Amino acid sequence: MRQNNYRGKITVTSSGHQDAKLLKREGVDLVLIPYVDAAKEAVDQLMFAQ
C-alpha cells in the first residue's frame, strides 16, 4: 500500500505475536490479534464476574 503512495493508517489482523512483530516492522500502524484479545477479555469476565 505504501508503494502506491497510500498515506492513511494501515490496520491488519494477525494470528499471533510473531507475525504481529514482523508486520509492525514492515510499517503497519496497528496489528490486531483477535484470539489473544478475546482470551484476555474472557479472563477479565471470569475474574470479575459477580
Secondary structure, DSSP 8 states (H G I E B T S, - for coil): -GGGT--S--EEE-SSHHHHHHHHHTT-SEEE-HHHHHHHHHHHHHHT--
